[in-house]
């Protein structure tokens, strides 16, 4: 894999990573190596799988949201995504993520 950084455009909601700013909507612009993009893709993929598990769990009425491991895992993954975007993003991305306060949140629940 290459250590050379390239520009990527990230759409967090859909988990989309694109090298073109015009192909689809995007939220954040980052500069990343192939390895960093692979790690970000793995987190997005993990969230997709966790989201599916949460969907099926949501049909079990006696398990409340705050006792739901899938939702906790999804939230942790999303925080990792925002941390990576903050670390790799341009100034606008960093400022926006800091204004969201998502990186200030530390989950206290055990897995």
C-alpha positions in Angstrom: 0.0 0.0 0.0 1.1 3.5 -0.6 2.2 6.0 2.1 1.2 8.8 -0.2 -1.8 10.8 1.0 -4.7 11.5 -1.3 -7.8 13.6 -1.0 -11.1 11.8 -0.2 -14.6 12.9 0.4 -16.6 11.3 3.2 -20.4 11.0 3.6 -20.8 9.7 7.2 -24.5 8.9 7.0 -24.1 6.4 4.1 -20.5 5.4 5.0 -19.4 6.5 1.5 -15.8 7.3 0.7 -15.1 8.9 -2.7 -12.0 10.3 -4.4 -14.3 12.6 -6.4 -16.0 15.7 -4.9 -18.7 15.7 -7.7 -19.8 12.0 -7.8 -22.0 12.2 -4.7 -22.8 14.3 -1.7 -20.2 14.5 1.0 -19.7 15.9 4.5 -16.0 16.0 5.1 -12.8 16.3 3.1 -9.7 14.4 4.3 -6.2 13.6 3.3 -5.4 9.9 3.9 -3.1 7.0 2.9 -4.4 3.8 1.5 -4.0 2.2 4.9 -5.9 4.9 6.6 -8.8 4.6 4.1 -8.8 0.8 4.6 -9.2 1.3 8.4 -12.0 3.9 7.9 -13.7 1.5 5.5 -13.5 -1.3 8.1 -15.1 0.9 10.7 -18.0 1.8 8.3 -18.4 -1.9 7.4 -18.5 -2.8 11.0 -21.2 -0.2 11.6 -23.3 -1.5 8.8 -23.2 -5.0 10.2 -23.9 -3.7 13.7 -26.8 -1.6 12.4 -28.4 -4.7 10.8 -28.1 -6.6 14.1 -29.7 -3.7 15.9 -32.5 -3.7 13.4 -33.4 -7.3 14.2 -32.9 -6.7 18.0 -35.3 -3.7 17.8 -38.1 -6.1 17.1 -37.6 -7.6 20.5 -39.8 -5.3 22.7 -38.4 -6.3 26.1 -34.9 -5.1 25.4 -34.6 -1.4 26.0 -32.3 0.8 23.9 -29.9 1.6 26.8 -29.3 -2.1 27.3 -28.6 -2.7 23.7 -25.0 -3.8 22.9 -25.4 -3.3 19.2 -26.4 0.4 19.7 -23.4 0.8 22.0 -21.1 -0.7 19.4 -22.6 1.5 16.7 -22.0 4.6 18.8 -18.4 3.7 19.5 -17.7 3.0 15.9 -19.3 6.3 14.9 -17.1 8.1 17.4 -14.0 6.3 15.9 -15.1 7.5 12.4 -15.4 11.1 13.6 -12.0 10.8 15.4 -10.4 9.6 12.2 -12.0 12.4 10.1 -10.9 14.9 12.8 -7.3 13.6 12.6 -7.2 13.4 8.8 -9.6 16.2 7.8 -9.0 19.7 6.7 -9.5 22.7 9.0 -13.2 23.0 8.2 -13.8 19.3 9.0 -11.9 19.6 12.3 -13.8 22.7 13.3 -17.1 21.2 12.5 -16.4 18.0 14.5 -15.2 20.0 17.4 -18.4 22.1 17.4 -20.4 18.9 17.5 -18.7 17.8 20.7 -18.9 14.1 19.7 -15.3 13.5 20.6 -15.9 14.8 24.1 -18.2 11.9 24.9 -16.7 9.0 26.7 -19.0 5.9 26.9 -19.1 4.5 30.4 -20.9 1.3 29.6 -19.0 -2.0 29.6 -19.4 -4.3 26.6 
